[in-house]
Structures are given as structure tokens and as C-alpha cells.
Amino acid sequence: MEGITVLVDKCVGCKLCIKTCPYDAIDLVDKKAVINDRCTLCGACVEACHAYGAIVIEGWEPVQTGDLSIYTGIAVYVEHRHGKLVPIVPEIIGAALELKEQLEGQVKEQSGGDTPVAALLIGSGGSGLAQELIEYGVDEVWLVDHPDIHELAEDTISDVAVQIISEKKPAIVLGGGTVIGRSLLPSIASRLRTGLTADCTELTIDAESGLLRQTRPAFGGNIMATILCENSRPQMATVRHKVMNPAPRRPGREGTVVTFDVPVQPSRFEMLEFVAEEASAVNLADAEFIVSGGRGLGEPANFRYVEELAKALGGAVGASRAAVDAGWIQYSHQVGQTGRTVKPQIYVACGISGAIQHQVGMKSADVIIAINNDPDAPIFSIAHYGVQGDLFEVIPELVRQLKETA
Ligand SMILES: Cc1cc2nc3c(=O)[nH]c(=O)nc-3n(C[C@H](O)[C@H](O)[C@H](O)COP(=O)(O)OP(=O)(O)OC[C@H]3O[C@@H](n4cnc5c(N)ncnc54)[C@H](O)[C@@H]3O)c2cc1C
């Protein structure tokens, strides 16, 4: 494999690397390790072989070890566009504040420590947003407002973020699972030689170790995996939109703005024009009421039941993947792991069983109402209100009563 070398003289054939490799990319040939083309250059074998130093990767440095306790506090990467925070930012701050509370609860029992939450605000025009971030609850804003850093200059932003994080040493860095966040945050993590869990649906602090528990769907959504970053810092994660509770804004709240004077390299990206996406007819992400239909509707025409209830509530129509796959409704209505993640005030699931892949997209709704004729349907385990019955009877009655009280 290019880039990775086994120093045959040093290899003792101990097989430690083979046991460690997560990709089954090492064979033992004549009692020597041989790397095959499944290798991703992840470096796990280099660490496993540190006693013998028989495996080397060109330009690879081991992850940071040493005193990890010098890393403290939480930093939130702030995405902004056209002088405004993108909608996920208050949600990430909300997640950070909940983690702060958990960490301080634990640490105070031990040593009385404090966990500051900082906002990493990089880019042209950023200073106009600092006060808003403080009002959402951050203690400090780490600011680089430079005219050359446009909002899509990911390479420059990554470079600046790495410099600030290396200096301030936060224990946790969070970002949004947005188009930009999904590309920028891994670039920062890889340059800091630390791990990152993408698209988390839950973040908590491990009561025993104080480590960040980063939970996300895995293996096609069939299990929820909780990932810990034990040996390097910061612990990094991106979070899904509409999953975490947004921090409330407290006008007039006070905090500190720290301006960084770091070298800013020119970006390789030039922004030529911004073309706004045409507003979608289905805006599930911002809907306050959503009525979703599933396979229990039986046929496409029966979506009219769901539409009527949505109309009576003044809400939007959602759907399970089964309904979308059957061609009963367009994909833009799909809620779930491979559809939209939503967080309405009220989510009504009609004829939806509540598979884990559906739940991932809607379980953060304030109130979940399930209508299903199967008392054992999993949707009832997360519903705040459940109606066990035939949706073709229940929905018209609900609509009738809503119209009466309107
Ligand atoms: C990788 C992957 C990604 C996926 N992503 C998604 C996703 O994004 N979103 C998603 O929804 N699914 C997703 N799925 C599919 C998911 O696993 C389920 O198959 C799907 O959610 C089932 O849809 P459903 O609840 O409509 O259908 P079913 O599971 O068939 O449930 C139908 C329900 O309707 C009830 N019912 C039937 N008749 C009536 C009636 N007359 N009155 C009341 N209730 C009735 C039944 O009791 C049943 O509970 C994904 C699966 C995989 C493997």
C-alpha cells in the first residue's frame, strides 16, 4: 500500500497490528505483516506497533497523548450566512449548555470546577453576531472577523479554527450537521488529529469518566451507537438539525468577546454568486404541526385523510418511508433517518408503526400523538398521547371536533 510501510527488520510477527486493524487490511506472510489494499491509512496499526516501531505512515503523527486534563470547556462552531446565524446555531448552543450543566454537576462534586461555553465565530461580518451569541448563553466569543474570509472559505476557516482551538484547548467542540458543518468540522478534526462523530442525535456526559457520549444511528439505523473519544482532544461532534433543544435568548445578557489576531491564508475558493434555493412547497423543518401518514393508509388516495387533519391544524403533511417508497407521496414529505428531521410542537403519526429509522426524525417533537390499530406498535412507546383505533374513524372525528372548536 502506498504511504504505509512495514519495516521488515523490525516486524516480529506478533499479530498485534492484525488484531487492531478495523479494516482487515493486514495479512501475515512468512511471519511478517503485509498491508493489503483495504488499508485506509487510519493509523491504528502504527499505534498498536509502537513498541516495535515496525509500521510507519509517511507524514503521520500519533494522536495526542499526555495530559488531557488541560483541555477544558466547550466550544461551538458558529455558522453564519448573510450576516445571520444559521438556524441550527441556537440548537448547538442548547446542547452545549446541557453538557455544561452535566459536567459542572459532576466536576463540582469532585473539585468545584467551571465549564465555560465559547462560540467560535470566524468570518467576514462576524462581529455583528457576537452579542446575539452571548444572549443565547455562551460565556465567551472567540472572534476572527476578517474581510477575506467569506462564508464558504472552508479551507481558511478550518485553518483559523485549528489555530484558535490549539491555543484555547476546549475539551469539546460541537458543530452543526449542515452541508458546511459536515465538511468543515471533519477537516478541523483531522488536522487536530482527533476524532469526530458526525450527525449525532444525542449528546450526554458519561457519569463515570466525564467523557462525551456521542450517540448516532449506525448500521443503516438498526442500532444507536454511542461513541467515546478517549485518547485525544478535543472531543468533536456534529449534531443534527431539529434534534437538540434550542437555547432560549436572553436579551441584554453579558459575556466576553475575545478577538484573535491570527494569520489568515487566502482561500482556494472564490464565491462568485449566491443563488437562493427556490422555497420548497413542503417546509417540514419549520412546521409547528405535522400530520404524517404511513403504510396504514392502505393506498395513495387515503392521504386525503392526513391532508384534512393537517389543514384543520394549520400544519404540514409528512410521511413514512414505506408510504414514500410505495409512491403514495413525494420524497420531500419523508420524515426519518433518510428523510427530514423535524421538531414541531405537535407530531401526529397516522398508521405509522414507529420504526427506529422513523423515530430518529421525529422523536424530538414537543408532543407526539399516535393513531394506530395495533396496541403493540412501537410508536406508542414514544407517544405522549396514543389513540388505539382505526385511523379512518379517528381522523374524521378529530377533524370534525377541530372544526367545531375553530
Ligand atoms: C437504512 C434505512 C433507512 C430508513 N429510513 C427511513 C426514514 O427516513 N423514514 C421512515 O419512515 N422509515 C425509514 N426506514 C424504513 C423503516 O424501517 C420502516 O420500514 C418504515 O418506517 C415503516 O413505515 P410505516 O410505519 O408506514 O409502515 P409499517 O411498519 O408497515 O406500519 C404500518 C402501521 O400502520 C398500522 N395500521 C394499519 N392499518 C391501520 C388503520 N386502519 N388504522 C390505524 N393504524 C393502522 C399498523 O398497525 C402498523 O403499525 C428506513 C429503513 C432503513 C433500513
The ligand as an ORCA input file, in Angstrom:
! r2SCAN-3c Opt
* xyz 0 1
  C     -31.405      2.465      6.087
  C     -32.871      2.686      6.345
  C     -33.344      3.969      6.382
  C     -34.689      4.206      6.609
  N     -35.143      5.496      6.663
  C     -36.424      5.728      6.972
  C     -36.931      7.053      7.093
  O     -36.238      8.046      6.860
  N     -38.240      7.198      7.438
  C     -39.085      6.146      7.677
  O     -40.259      6.375      7.995
  N     -38.628      4.883      7.554
  C     -37.342      4.642      7.182
  N     -36.919      3.363      7.025
  C     -37.916      2.297      6.992
  C     -38.385      1.834      8.357
  O     -37.537      0.815      8.825
  C     -39.814      1.271      8.276
  O     -39.843      0.236      7.320
  C     -40.860      2.306      7.892
  O     -40.757      3.438      8.718
  C     -42.245      1.680      8.049
  O     -43.203      2.594      7.619
  P     -44.693      2.535      8.218
  O     -44.622      2.718      9.689
  O     -45.513      3.469      7.425
  O     -45.159      1.068      7.809
  P     -45.429     -0.210      8.711
  O     -44.240     -0.538      9.533
  O     -45.937     -1.249      7.811
  O     -46.565      0.260      9.717
  C     -47.884      0.492      9.340
  C     -48.668      0.712     10.622
  O     -49.979      1.093     10.300
  C     -50.840      0.487     11.246
  N     -52.179      0.404     10.640
  C     -52.595     -0.363      9.598
  N     -53.872     -0.106      9.305
  C     -54.309      0.829     10.176
  C     -55.534      1.501     10.381
  N     -56.614      1.262      9.591
  N     -55.648      2.370     11.387
  C     -54.581      2.652     12.202
  N     -53.389      2.046     12.044
  C     -53.238      1.160     11.037
  C     -50.230     -0.846     11.535
  O     -50.652     -1.337     12.799
  C     -48.754     -0.513     11.507
  O     -48.283     -0.209     12.807
  C     -35.569      3.125      6.800
  C     -35.082      1.825      6.771
  C     -33.746      1.602      6.548
  C     -33.221      0.197      6.549
*
